[in-house]
Amino acid sequence: MTIITCIEDLRTLARKRVPRMFYDYADAGSWTESTYRANSEDFARIKFRQRVAVNLENRSLRSNMVGQEVAMPVALAPTGLTGMQHADGEILAARAAEKFGVPFTLSTMSICSIEDVAAHTTKPFWFQLYVMKDRDFIDRLIDRAKAAGCSALVLTLDLQVLGQRHKDLRNGLSAPPKLGLATLLDMATKPRWCLGMLGTRRRGFGNIVGHATSVTDMSSLSTWTAQQFDLSLSWADVEWIKRRWGGKLIIKGIMDAEDARLAVASGADALIVSNHGGRQLDGAESSIAALPAIVAAVGAGIEVHMDGGIRSGQDVIKALALGAKGVYIGRPFLYGLGAMGEAGVEKCLDIIRNELDLTMAFCGLRDVRQVDRNILLPGPF
């Protein structure tokens, strides 16, 4: 019996159970992966002040993210191809997040559709939007998110061009995937995954196939996607989406203080300091390194969230101490999903919660909303 004690244990198990093509898609960065590594390594440079003889009874991790009460200030990040880590992966992750009491964010590039996730959950989830050239499709996608009851729109701005991910090229990851002999042999060693995929009808991009004009199957999807990156994207488009959506708008992909101020001016309700998990501009600084300057630039008038490199509850509290009002976990929950399905996502959240709670106690606090720089030693950021 495998004993799971930390996120790394889930990662190790997921690597054994998920075909290499899809595991590498989730776990890789772009080019040399220097930013991917820095996202995690920079957290390790931040050190705590340990306090003693403080009343630690009745501790609370409850907080709010964009007006929504959460069991802890952590959300599941939007991740593409989640349903290829485990059959029906988006549905399973959304259910786990709902049971736990944290937000789940569905990616535009999900396997399960908005309607699929809404049919299998009872509370609103968030939806992540990419801006594409086909504005009619974006119009309809926003309407579908409204119809599904999504309570926030997460607009990702850092994918006008695609960062080169060497592992995806080597593995033949495309739409549809290039299934060479090595890939087929690897899949044959993952019987649990194969059985799951045989038992579901959800194997394509559910938000796109059958909804975008001329995209009727996975083969036509590849041509359509290649034509949809919008190089002309501007802040005027962001303002249009804010008006079109009409609800809570969270802007993802902010790594510069000036962009943060422009995001505020465009009508955002929150912004996410994010370098796309080190999957876009290799050589960019880590998200945690960028966080303090962005918090300082926008002040208290808007919520600043962050993602990238979080692998523990200790990383969560470090981000909160440096000014984040919430964080997003992507790879950790994908590891849990690939390792153990819905139960693995629940386990991931349990691990994060317990580590966050214990670290907060060691730092002498009882309420996560009291976390600030006072819990840290003078350090790099």
BALOBA-1460 file (C-alpha; in Angstrom, 3 decimals):
// residues 381
<rec num="1" residu="m" x="0.000" y="0.000" z="0.000"/>
<rec num="2" residu="t" x="1.389" y="3.413" z="-1.020"/>
<rec num="3" residu="i" x="1.446" y="5.941" z="1.817"/>
<rec num="4" residu="i" x="0.828" y="9.467" z="0.534"/>
<rec num="5" residu="t" x="2.409" y="12.132" z="2.741"/>
<rec num="6" residu="c" x="3.038" y="15.066" z="0.385"/>
<rec num="7" residu="i" x="2.472" y="16.384" z="-3.145"/>
<rec num="8" residu="e" x="5.705" y="14.759" z="-4.306"/>
<rec num="9" residu="d" x="4.241" y="11.338" z="-3.428"/>
<rec num="10" residu="l" x="1.254" y="12.087" z="-5.659"/>
<rec num="11" residu="r" x="3.577" y="13.209" z="-8.453"/>
<rec num="12" residu="t" x="5.571" y="9.980" z="-8.252"/>
<rec num="13" residu="l" x="2.405" y="7.887" z="-8.414"/>
<rec num="14" residu="a" x="0.934" y="9.915" z="-11.271"/>
<rec num="15" residu="r" x="4.103" y="9.436" z="-13.296"/>
<rec num="16" residu="k" x="3.606" y="5.673" z="-13.016"/>
<rec num="17" residu="r" x="-0.073" y="5.737" z="-13.961"/>
<rec num="18" residu="v" x="-0.425" y="8.411" z="-16.664"/>
<rec num="19" residu="p" x="0.959" y="7.900" z="-20.198"/>
<rec num="20" residu="r" x="4.171" y="9.848" z="-20.734"/>
<rec num="21" residu="m" x="2.618" y="12.047" z="-23.437"/>
<rec num="22" residu="f" x="0.031" y="13.479" z="-21.047"/>
<rec num="23" residu="y" x="2.136" y="13.401" z="-17.879"/>
<rec num="24" residu="d" x="4.867" y="15.416" z="-19.640"/>
<rec num="25" residu="y" x="2.274" y="17.858" z="-20.981"/>
<rec num="26" residu="a" x="1.285" y="18.681" z="-17.397"/>
<rec num="27" residu="d" x="4.744" y="18.582" z="-15.857"/>
<rec num="28" residu="a" x="6.924" y="20.351" z="-18.437"/>
<rec num="29" residu="g" x="8.021" y="23.920" z="-19.063"/>
<rec num="30" residu="s" x="9.171" y="25.687" z="-22.215"/>
<rec num="31" residu="w" x="12.665" y="25.623" z="-23.741"/>
<rec num="32" residu="t" x="15.276" y="25.056" z="-20.994"/>
<rec num="33" residu="e" x="12.575" y="25.031" z="-18.274"/>
<rec num="34" residu="s" x="14.530" y="27.603" z="-16.242"/>
<rec num="35" residu="t" x="11.390" y="29.553" z="-15.301"/>
<rec num="36" residu="y" x="9.511" y="26.332" z="-14.576"/>
<rec num="37" residu="r" x="12.254" y="25.398" z="-12.075"/>
<rec num="38" residu="a" x="12.559" y="28.908" z="-10.634"/>
<rec num="39" residu="n" x="8.856" y="28.942" z="-9.788"/>
<rec num="40" residu="s" x="9.467" y="26.250" z="-7.161"/>
<rec num="41" residu="e" x="13.083" y="26.951" z="-6.250"/>
<rec num="42" residu="d" x="12.412" y="30.577" z="-5.310"/>
<rec num="43" residu="f" x="9.866" y="29.511" z="-2.703"/>
<rec num="44" residu="a" x="12.616" y="27.531" z="-0.948"/>
<rec num="45" residu="r" x="14.649" y="30.728" z="-0.502"/>
<rec num="46" residu="i" x="11.944" y="32.276" z="1.694"/>
<rec num="47" residu="k" x="12.321" y="31.495" z="5.410"/>
<rec num="48" residu="f" x="9.848" y="31.663" z="8.306"/>
<rec num="49" residu="r" x="10.014" y="33.223" z="11.755"/>
<rec num="50" residu="q" x="9.028" y="30.503" z="14.216"/>
<rec num="51" residu="r" x="7.092" y="31.743" z="17.258"/>
<rec num="52" residu="v" x="6.261" y="29.990" z="20.562"/>
<rec num="53" residu="a" x="4.039" y="30.348" z="23.632"/>
<rec num="54" residu="v" x="1.124" y="31.757" z="21.613"/>
<rec num="55" residu="n" x="-2.490" y="30.651" z="22.018"/>
<rec num="56" residu="l" x="-3.156" y="28.478" z="18.958"/>
<rec num="57" residu="e" x="-6.697" y="27.325" z="19.727"/>
<rec num="58" residu="n" x="-9.543" y="27.627" z="17.222"/>
<rec num="59" residu="r" x="-7.439" y="28.200" z="14.116"/>
<rec num="60" residu="s" x="-9.216" y="29.164" z="10.894"/>
<rec num="61" residu="l" x="-8.196" y="28.954" z="7.254"/>
<rec num="62" residu="r" x="-11.450" y="30.378" z="5.931"/>
<rec num="63" residu="s" x="-11.149" y="33.365" z="3.636"/>
<rec num="64" residu="n" x="-12.665" y="35.037" z="0.552"/>
<rec num="65" residu="m" x="-11.619" y="35.151" z="-3.092"/>
<rec num="66" residu="v" x="-13.461" y="37.727" z="-5.267"/>
<rec num="67" residu="g" x="-16.316" y="37.786" z="-2.792"/>
<rec num="68" residu="q" x="-16.692" y="34.011" z="-2.552"/>
<rec num="69" residu="e" x="-16.170" y="32.353" z="0.826"/>
<rec num="70" residu="v" x="-13.559" y="29.606" z="0.583"/>
<rec num="71" residu="a" x="-12.393" y="26.891" z="2.969"/>
<rec num="72" residu="m" x="-8.845" y="28.147" z="2.402"/>
<rec num="73" residu="p" x="-7.477" y="30.800" z="0.009"/>
<rec num="74" residu="v" x="-6.646" y="28.248" z="-2.681"/>
<rec num="75" residu="a" x="-8.339" y="27.578" z="-6.029"/>
<rec num="76" residu="l" x="-7.795" y="24.870" z="-8.632"/>
<rec num="77" residu="a" x="-6.130" y="26.524" z="-11.613"/>
<rec num="78" residu="p" x="-7.389" y="26.187" z="-15.187"/>
<rec num="79" residu="t" x="-5.400" y="23.401" z="-16.856"/>
<rec num="80" residu="g" x="-5.787" y="22.150" z="-20.401"/>
<rec num="81" residu="l" x="-6.307" y="18.456" z="-21.181"/>
<rec num="82" residu="t" x="-7.210" y="17.688" z="-17.561"/>
<rec num="83" residu="g" x="-9.442" y="14.899" z="-18.828"/>
<rec num="84" residu="m" x="-6.396" y="13.153" z="-20.299"/>
<rec num="85" residu="q" x="-4.732" y="12.789" z="-16.896"/>
<rec num="86" residu="h" x="-7.710" y="10.658" z="-15.867"/>
<rec num="87" residu="a" x="-10.985" y="9.879" z="-17.620"/>
<rec num="88" residu="d" x="-13.559" y="12.641" z="-17.001"/>
<rec num="89" residu="g" x="-10.849" y="14.528" z="-15.125"/>
<rec num="90" residu="e" x="-12.481" y="17.959" z="-15.085"/>
<rec num="91" residu="i" x="-15.685" y="16.544" z="-13.625"/>
<rec num="92" residu="l" x="-13.780" y="14.661" z="-10.929"/>
<rec num="93" residu="a" x="-11.633" y="17.656" z="-9.994"/>
<rec num="94" residu="a" x="-14.648" y="19.983" z="-9.889"/>
<rec num="95" residu="r" x="-16.507" y="17.593" z="-7.581"/>
<rec num="96" residu="a" x="-13.500" y="17.312" z="-5.279"/>
<rec num="97" residu="a" x="-13.141" y="21.098" z="-5.113"/>
<rec num="98" residu="e" x="-16.849" y="21.521" z="-4.402"/>
<rec num="99" residu="k" x="-16.751" y="19.006" z="-1.554"/>
<rec num="100" residu="f" x="-13.703" y="20.713" z="-0.100"/>
<rec num="101" residu="g" x="-15.060" y="24.239" z="-0.461"/>
<rec num="102" residu="v" x="-12.578" y="25.846" z="-2.864"/>
<rec num="103" residu="p" x="-13.091" y="27.202" z="-6.410"/>
<rec num="104" residu="f" x="-12.529" y="25.056" z="-9.479"/>
<rec num="105" residu="t" x="-11.579" y="26.822" z="-12.724"/>
<rec num="106" residu="l" x="-12.477" y="25.074" z="-15.986"/>
<rec num="107" residu="s" x="-10.136" y="25.695" z="-18.924"/>
<rec num="108" residu="t" x="-11.322" y="26.612" z="-22.406"/>
<rec num="109" residu="m" x="-9.075" y="23.721" z="-23.529"/>
<rec num="110" residu="s" x="-10.763" y="21.167" z="-21.288"/>
<rec num="111" residu="i" x="-11.816" y="17.677" z="-22.337"/>
<rec num="112" residu="c" x="-15.140" y="17.809" z="-20.478"/>
<rec num="113" residu="s" x="-17.364" y="20.682" z="-21.618"/>
<rec num="114" residu="i" x="-18.819" y="23.505" z="-19.535"/>
<rec num="115" residu="e" x="-22.169" y="21.717" z="-19.705"/>
<rec num="116" residu="d" x="-20.617" y="18.390" z="-18.598"/>
<rec num="117" residu="v" x="-19.098" y="19.959" z="-15.477"/>
<rec num="118" residu="a" x="-22.263" y="21.915" z="-14.652"/>
<rec num="119" residu="a" x="-24.340" y="18.724" z="-14.906"/>
<rec num="120" residu="h" x="-22.130" y="16.948" z="-12.360"/>
<rec num="121" residu="t" x="-21.762" y="19.740" z="-9.783"/>
<rec num="122" residu="t" x="-24.216" y="21.648" z="-7.612"/>
<rec num="123" residu="k" x="-22.332" y="24.910" z="-6.966"/>
<rec num="124" residu="p" x="-20.958" y="27.515" z="-9.392"/>
<rec num="125" residu="f" x="-17.445" y="27.038" z="-10.739"/>
<rec num="126" residu="w" x="-15.195" y="29.520" z="-12.551"/>
<rec num="127" residu="f" x="-14.469" y="29.482" z="-16.275"/>
<rec num="128" residu="q" x="-11.168" y="30.403" z="-17.951"/>
<rec num="129" residu="l" x="-11.312" y="32.103" z="-21.342"/>
<rec num="130" residu="y" x="-8.751" y="32.463" z="-24.118"/>
<rec num="131" residu="v" x="-9.387" y="35.300" z="-26.565"/>
<rec num="132" residu="m" x="-9.484" y="33.895" z="-30.088"/>
<rec num="133" residu="k" x="-9.937" y="35.507" z="-33.485"/>
<rec num="134" residu="d" x="-13.365" y="33.922" z="-33.863"/>
<rec num="135" residu="r" x="-15.278" y="36.475" z="-31.772"/>
<rec num="136" residu="d" x="-18.611" y="34.818" z="-32.548"/>
<rec num="137" residu="f" x="-17.311" y="31.663" z="-30.891"/>
<rec num="138" residu="i" x="-16.112" y="33.708" z="-27.887"/>
<rec num="139" residu="d" x="-19.548" y="35.321" z="-27.692"/>
<rec num="140" residu="r" x="-21.214" y="31.927" z="-27.575"/>
<rec num="141" residu="l" x="-18.650" y="30.594" z="-25.095"/>
<rec num="142" residu="i" x="-19.367" y="33.459" z="-22.695"/>
<rec num="143" residu="d" x="-23.095" y="32.797" z="-23.041"/>
<rec num="144" residu="r" x="-22.524" y="29.108" z="-22.297"/>
<rec num="145" residu="a" x="-20.545" y="30.010" z="-19.167"/>
<rec num="146" residu="k" x="-23.387" y="32.285" z="-18.063"/>
<rec num="147" residu="a" x="-25.960" y="29.565" z="-18.731"/>
<rec num="148" residu="a" x="-23.915" y="27.099" z="-16.666"/>
<rec num="149" residu="g" x="-23.955" y="29.519" z="-13.732"/>
<rec num="150" residu="c" x="-20.203" y="30.203" z="-13.682"/>
<rec num="151" residu="s" x="-19.550" y="32.805" z="-10.991"/>
<rec num="152" residu="a" x="-16.275" y="34.270" z="-12.314"/>
<rec num="153" residu="l" x="-14.482" y="34.541" z="-15.642"/>
<rec num="154" residu="v" x="-10.705" y="34.052" z="-15.634"/>
<rec num="155" residu="l" x="-9.259" y="35.743" z="-18.724"/>
<rec num="156" residu="t" x="-5.789" y="34.456" z="-19.673"/>
<rec num="157" residu="l" x="-3.732" y="37.016" z="-21.588"/>
<rec num="158" residu="d" x="-0.318" y="35.363" z="-22.018"/>
<rec num="159" residu="l" x="-1.105" y="32.966" z="-24.884"/>
<rec num="160" residu="q" x="-1.114" y="35.139" z="-27.992"/>
<rec num="161" residu="v" x="1.804" y="32.997" z="-29.117"/>
<rec num="162" residu="l" x="2.704" y="29.514" z="-27.903"/>
<rec num="163" residu="g" x="5.911" y="28.785" z="-26.025"/>
<rec num="164" residu="q" x="7.864" y="25.828" z="-27.408"/>
<rec num="165" residu="r" x="7.704" y="22.819" z="-25.101"/>
<rec num="166" residu="h" x="10.330" y="20.336" z="-26.202"/>
<rec num="167" residu="k" x="8.775" y="17.336" z="-24.449"/>
<rec num="168" residu="d" x="5.453" y="17.836" z="-26.251"/>
<rec num="169" residu="l" x="7.242" y="17.880" z="-29.599"/>
<rec num="170" residu="r" x="9.211" y="14.728" z="-28.783"/>
<rec num="171" residu="n" x="6.087" y="12.935" z="-27.547"/>
<rec num="172" residu="g" x="4.037" y="13.859" z="-30.618"/>
<rec num="173" residu="l" x="1.423" y="15.714" z="-28.580"/>
<rec num="174" residu="s" x="-1.014" y="17.324" z="-30.997"/>
<rec num="175" residu="a" x="-4.721" y="17.276" z="-31.835"/>
<rec num="176" residu="p" x="-5.207" y="14.457" z="-32.534"/>
<rec num="177" residu="p" x="-2.112" y="12.941" z="-30.843"/>
<rec num="178" residu="k" x="0.510" y="11.254" z="-33.006"/>
<rec num="179" residu="l" x="0.393" y="7.708" z="-31.644"/>
<rec num="180" residu="g" x="3.719" y="6.155" z="-32.588"/>
<rec num="181" residu="l" x="4.908" y="2.744" z="-31.452"/>
<rec num="182" residu="a" x="6.683" y="4.113" z="-28.366"/>
<rec num="183" residu="t" x="3.558" y="5.966" z="-27.250"/>
<rec num="184" residu="l" x="1.319" y="2.937" z="-27.796"/>
<rec num="185" residu="l" x="3.698" y="0.715" z="-25.856"/>
<rec num="186" residu="d" x="3.794" y="3.247" z="-23.025"/>
<rec num="187" residu="m" x="-0.015" y="3.380" z="-22.920"/>
<rec num="188" residu="a" x="-0.109" y="-0.413" z="-22.789"/>
<rec num="189" residu="t" x="1.768" y="-0.248" z="-19.481"/>
<rec num="190" residu="k" x="-0.972" y="1.990" z="-18.006"/>
<rec num="191" residu="p" x="-4.001" y="-0.367" z="-17.936"/>
<rec num="192" residu="r" x="-5.909" y="1.640" z="-15.311"/>
<rec num="193" residu="w" x="-5.722" y="4.747" z="-17.494"/>
<rec num="194" residu="c" x="-6.667" y="2.826" z="-20.644"/>
<rec num="195" residu="l" x="-9.720" y="1.249" z="-19.032"/>
<rec num="196" residu="g" x="-10.871" y="4.637" z="-17.839"/>
<rec num="197" residu="m" x="-10.566" y="6.116" z="-21.306"/>
<rec num="198" residu="l" x="-12.406" y="3.196" z="-22.872"/>
<rec num="199" residu="g" x="-15.235" y="3.781" z="-20.398"/>
<rec num="200" residu="t" x="-15.844" y="7.442" z="-21.254"/>
<rec num="201" residu="r" x="-17.090" y="9.252" z="-24.334"/>
<rec num="202" residu="r" x="-15.170" y="12.397" z="-23.362"/>
<rec num="203" residu="r" x="-11.893" y="12.303" z="-25.293"/>
<rec num="204" residu="g" x="-12.002" y="15.515" z="-27.347"/>
<rec num="205" residu="f" x="-12.048" y="19.220" z="-26.516"/>
<rec num="206" residu="g" x="-15.611" y="19.490" z="-25.298"/>
<rec num="207" residu="n" x="-15.842" y="23.274" z="-25.310"/>
<rec num="208" residu="i" x="-14.742" y="23.555" z="-28.939"/>
<rec num="209" residu="v" x="-15.604" y="20.479" z="-31.016"/>
<rec num="210" residu="g" x="-19.147" y="20.861" z="-32.291"/>
<rec num="211" residu="h" x="-19.311" y="24.490" z="-31.124"/>
<rec num="212" residu="a" x="-16.730" y="26.378" z="-33.186"/>
<rec num="213" residu="t" x="-17.584" y="26.835" z="-36.862"/>
<rec num="214" residu="s" x="-16.219" y="23.972" z="-39.006"/>
<rec num="215" residu="v" x="-14.750" y="22.111" z="-36.015"/>
<rec num="216" residu="t" x="-16.580" y="18.806" z="-36.170"/>
<rec num="217" residu="d" x="-13.893" y="16.420" z="-34.951"/>
<rec num="218" residu="m" x="-10.346" y="16.275" z="-33.564"/>
<rec num="219" residu="s" x="-8.777" y="16.455" z="-37.033"/>
<rec num="220" residu="s" x="-10.441" y="19.747" z="-37.931"/>
<rec num="221" residu="l" x="-9.657" y="21.107" z="-34.446"/>
<rec num="222" residu="s" x="-5.920" y="21.209" z="-35.150"/>
<rec num="223" residu="t" x="-6.322" y="23.438" z="-38.217"/>
<rec num="224" residu="w" x="-8.789" y="25.731" z="-36.443"/>
<rec num="225" residu="t" x="-6.613" y="26.145" z="-33.330"/>
<rec num="226" residu="a" x="-3.529" y="27.066" z="-35.362"/>
<rec num="227" residu="q" x="-5.483" y="29.924" z="-36.934"/>
<rec num="228" residu="q" x="-7.016" y="31.247" z="-33.724"/>
<rec num="229" residu="f" x="-4.103" y="32.817" z="-31.833"/>
<rec num="230" residu="d" x="-4.984" y="36.523" z="-31.771"/>
<rec num="231" residu="l" x="-1.815" y="38.572" z="-32.199"/>
<rec num="232" residu="s" x="-3.832" y="41.812" z="-32.139"/>
<rec num="233" residu="l" x="-5.207" y="41.299" z="-28.602"/>
<rec num="234" residu="s" x="-5.365" y="44.600" z="-26.701"/>
<rec num="235" residu="w" x="-6.721" y="46.106" z="-23.491"/>
<rec num="236" residu="a" x="-9.713" y="47.302" z="-25.520"/>
<rec num="237" residu="d" x="-10.596" y="43.625" z="-26.039"/>
<rec num="238" residu="v" x="-10.333" y="43.078" z="-22.287"/>
<rec num="239" residu="e" x="-12.749" y="45.958" z="-21.672"/>
<rec num="240" residu="w" x="-15.165" y="44.476" z="-24.235"/>
<rec num="241" residu="i" x="-15.054" y="41.088" z="-22.503"/>
<rec num="242" residu="k" x="-15.665" y="42.745" z="-19.131"/>
<rec num="243" residu="r" x="-18.794" y="44.424" z="-20.527"/>
<rec num="244" residu="r" x="-19.901" y="41.287" z="-22.379"/>
<rec num="245" residu="w" x="-19.465" y="39.065" z="-19.326"/>
<rec num="246" residu="g" x="-20.931" y="41.492" z="-16.804"/>
<rec num="247" residu="g" x="-19.711" y="39.549" z="-13.762"/>
<rec num="248" residu="k" x="-16.515" y="39.018" z="-11.803"/>
<rec num="249" residu="l" x="-13.477" y="39.206" z="-14.102"/>
<rec num="250" residu="i" x="-10.072" y="37.839" z="-13.068"/>
<rec num="251" residu="i" x="-7.133" y="38.569" z="-15.366"/>
<rec num="252" residu="k" x="-4.424" y="35.898" z="-15.505"/>
<rec num="253" residu="g" x="-0.890" y="36.237" z="-16.815"/>
<rec num="254" residu="i" x="0.282" y="39.471" z="-15.161"/>
<rec num="255" residu="m" x="4.049" y="39.618" z="-14.563"/>
<rec num="256" residu="d" x="4.726" y="43.360" z="-14.847"/>
<rec num="257" residu="a" x="3.668" y="46.268" z="-12.620"/>
<rec num="258" residu="e" x="2.593" y="48.411" z="-15.581"/>
<rec num="259" residu="d" x="0.425" y="45.591" z="-16.938"/>
<rec num="260" residu="a" x="-1.072" y="45.253" z="-13.464"/>
<rec num="261" residu="r" x="-2.126" y="48.913" z="-13.492"/>
<rec num="262" residu="l" x="-3.592" y="48.491" z="-16.985"/>
<rec num="263" residu="a" x="-5.519" y="45.439" z="-15.779"/>
<rec num="264" residu="v" x="-7.050" y="47.513" z="-12.988"/>
<rec num="265" residu="a" x="-7.990" y="50.237" z="-15.471"/>
<rec num="266" residu="s" x="-9.644" y="47.676" z="-17.752"/>
<rec num="267" residu="g" x="-12.160" y="46.781" z="-15.044"/>
<rec num="268" residu="a" x="-10.662" y="43.599" z="-13.577"/>
<rec num="269" residu="d" x="-11.928" y="42.486" z="-10.171"/>
<rec num="270" residu="a" x="-8.735" y="40.523" z="-9.445"/>
<rec num="271" residu="l" x="-5.507" y="39.666" z="-11.212"/>
<rec num="272" residu="i" x="-3.279" y="36.612" z="-11.140"/>
<rec num="273" residu="v" x="0.494" y="36.972" z="-11.094"/>
<rec num="274" residu="s" x="1.390" y="34.075" z="-13.368"/>
<rec num="275" residu="n" x="3.997" y="33.042" z="-15.933"/>
<rec num="276" residu="h" x="1.791" y="30.178" z="-17.152"/>
<rec num="277" residu="g" x="3.651" y="27.668" z="-15.001"/>
<rec num="278" residu="g" x="6.913" y="28.361" z="-16.839"/>
<rec num="279" residu="r" x="5.312" y="27.135" z="-20.078"/>
<rec num="280" residu="q" x="5.522" y="30.373" z="-22.085"/>
<rec num="281" residu="l" x="8.463" y="32.809" z="-21.748"/>
<rec num="282" residu="d" x="11.429" y="30.809" z="-20.510"/>
<rec num="283" residu="g" x="13.767" y="33.195" z="-18.717"/>
<rec num="284" residu="a" x="10.975" y="35.196" z="-17.102"/>
<rec num="285" residu="e" x="11.256" y="35.582" z="-13.340"/>
<rec num="286" residu="s" x="9.300" y="33.334" z="-11.026"/>
<rec num="287" residu="s" x="5.761" y="34.284" z="-10.069"/>
<rec num="288" residu="i" x="6.656" y="34.581" z="-6.384"/>
<rec num="289" residu="a" x="9.538" y="36.953" z="-7.236"/>
<rec num="290" residu="a" x="7.216" y="39.151" z="-9.310"/>
<rec num="291" residu="l" x="4.430" y="39.206" z="-6.711"/>
<rec num="292" residu="p" x="5.588" y="41.922" z="-4.237"/>
<rec num="293" residu="a" x="6.190" y="44.621" z="-6.856"/>
<rec num="294" residu="i" x="2.788" y="43.990" z="-8.426"/>
<rec num="295" residu="v" x="1.041" y="44.134" z="-5.048"/>
<rec num="296" residu="a" x="2.805" y="47.431" z="-4.376"/>
<rec num="297" residu="a" x="1.842" y="48.806" z="-7.800"/>
<rec num="298" residu="v" x="-1.909" y="48.271" z="-7.454"/>
<rec num="299" residu="g" x="-2.379" y="48.833" z="-3.732"/>
<rec num="300" residu="a" x="-5.398" y="47.610" z="-1.825"/>
<rec num="301" residu="g" x="-7.948" y="48.470" z="-4.501"/>
<rec num="302" residu="i" x="-7.871" y="45.064" z="-6.222"/>
<rec num="303" residu="e" x="-7.233" y="41.485" z="-5.148"/>
<rec num="304" residu="v" x="-3.902" y="40.080" z="-6.280"/>
<rec num="305" residu="h" x="-3.687" y="36.293" z="-6.625"/>
<rec num="306" residu="m" x="-0.781" y="34.176" z="-7.866"/>
<rec num="307" residu="d" x="0.105" y="30.791" z="-9.288"/>
<rec num="308" residu="g" x="3.248" y="28.949" z="-10.293"/>
<rec num="309" residu="g" x="5.496" y="26.638" z="-8.318"/>
<rec num="310" residu="i" x="3.229" y="25.932" z="-5.355"/>
<rec num="311" residu="r" x="3.846" y="22.416" z="-4.104"/>
<rec num="312" residu="s" x="2.850" y="22.684" z="-0.439"/>
<rec num="313" residu="g" x="0.802" y="24.545" z="2.127"/>
<rec num="314" residu="q" x="4.033" y="26.250" z="3.147"/>
<rec num="315" residu="d" x="4.295" y="27.738" z="-0.339"/>
<rec num="316" residu="v" x="0.717" y="28.965" z="-0.012"/>
<rec num="317" residu="i" x="1.403" y="30.845" z="3.215"/>
<rec num="318" residu="k" x="4.587" y="32.368" z="1.783"/>
<rec num="319" residu="a" x="2.582" y="33.776" z="-1.111"/>
<rec num="320" residu="l" x="-0.020" y="35.157" z="1.294"/>
<rec num="321" residu="a" x="2.733" y="36.737" z="3.377"/>
<rec num="322" residu="l" x="4.034" y="38.539" z="0.288"/>
<rec num="323" residu="g" x="0.635" y="40.032" z="-0.449"/>
<rec num="324" residu="a" x="-1.445" y="37.491" z="-2.371"/>
<rec num="325" residu="k" x="-5.097" y="37.211" z="-1.346"/>
<rec num="326" residu="g" x="-5.357" y="33.765" z="-2.902"/>
<rec num="327" residu="v" x="-3.312" y="31.220" z="-4.828"/>
<rec num="328" residu="y" x="-3.987" y="28.632" z="-7.539"/>
<rec num="329" residu="i" x="-2.657" y="25.103" z="-7.738"/>
<rec num="330" residu="g" x="-2.381" y="23.400" z="-11.108"/>
<rec num="331" residu="r" x="0.203" y="20.621" z="-11.213"/>
<rec num="332" residu="p" x="-0.440" y="19.468" z="-7.596"/>
<rec num="333" residu="f" x="-4.078" y="18.648" z="-8.278"/>
<rec num="334" residu="l" x="-3.197" y="17.123" z="-11.657"/>
<rec num="335" residu="y" x="-0.740" y="14.813" z="-9.883"/>
<rec num="336" residu="g" x="-3.515" y="13.804" z="-7.494"/>
<rec num="337" residu="l" x="-5.949" y="13.285" z="-10.360"/>
<rec num="338" residu="g" x="-3.515" y="11.164" z="-12.367"/>
<rec num="339" residu="a" x="-2.549" y="9.159" z="-9.304"/>
<rec num="340" residu="m" x="-5.940" y="8.437" z="-7.750"/>
<rec num="341" residu="g" x="-8.738" y="10.201" z="-9.624"/>
<rec num="342" residu="e" x="-11.200" y="12.235" z="-7.569"/>
<rec num="343" residu="a" x="-9.811" y="10.835" z="-4.317"/>
<rec num="344" residu="g" x="-6.361" y="12.018" z="-5.364"/>
<rec num="345" residu="v" x="-7.568" y="15.606" z="-5.837"/>
<rec num="346" residu="e" x="-9.179" y="15.445" z="-2.397"/>
<rec num="347" residu="k" x="-5.902" y="14.108" z="-0.997"/>
<rec num="348" residu="c" x="-3.981" y="16.954" z="-2.635"/>
<rec num="349" residu="l" x="-6.272" y="19.518" z="-1.028"/>
<rec num="350" residu="d" x="-6.023" y="17.774" z="2.363"/>
<rec num="351" residu="i" x="-2.220" y="17.884" z="2.167"/>
<rec num="352" residu="i" x="-2.193" y="21.581" z="1.268"/>
<rec num="353" residu="r" x="-4.678" y="22.398" z="4.033"/>
<rec num="354" residu="n" x="-2.808" y="20.497" z="6.755"/>
<rec num="355" residu="e" x="0.558" y="21.986" z="5.795"/>
<rec num="356" residu="l" x="-0.940" y="25.479" z="5.662"/>
<rec num="357" residu="d" x="-2.616" y="25.074" z="9.052"/>
<rec num="358" residu="l" x="0.446" y="23.684" z="10.825"/>
<rec num="359" residu="t" x="2.804" y="26.271" z="9.340"/>
<rec num="360" residu="m" x="0.468" y="29.088" z="10.346"/>
<rec num="361" residu="a" x="0.474" y="27.709" z="13.902"/>
<rec num="362" residu="f" x="4.273" y="27.464" z="14.032"/>
<rec num="363" residu="c" x="4.391" y="31.112" z="12.971"/>
<rec num="364" residu="g" x="2.135" y="32.052" z="15.889"/>
<rec num="365" residu="l" x="-1.127" y="32.841" z="14.073"/>
<rec num="366" residu="r" x="-4.674" y="31.512" z="14.385"/>
<rec num="367" residu="d" x="-6.383" y="33.126" z="11.366"/>
<rec num="368" residu="v" x="-5.084" y="32.908" z="7.812"/>
<rec num="369" residu="r" x="-6.387" y="36.429" z="7.155"/>
<rec num="370" residu="q" x="-3.758" y="37.730" z="9.612"/>
<rec num="371" residu="v" x="-0.838" y="36.413" z="7.544"/>
<rec num="372" residu="d" x="1.598" y="39.133" z="6.443"/>
<rec num="373" residu="r" x="5.325" y="39.708" z="6.035"/>
<rec num="374" residu="n" x="5.839" y="39.557" z="9.814"/>
<rec num="375" residu="i" x="5.881" y="35.749" z="9.597"/>
<rec num="376" residu="l" x="8.940" y="35.833" z="7.307"/>
<rec num="377" residu="l" x="12.592" y="36.510" z="7.955"/>
<rec num="378" residu="p" x="14.160" y="39.266" z="5.829"/>
<rec num="379" residu="g" x="14.766" y="37.600" z="2.503"/>
<rec num="380" residu="p" x="15.082" y="37.766" z="-1.241"/>
<rec num="381" residu="f" x="11.735" y="39.367" z="-2.127"/>
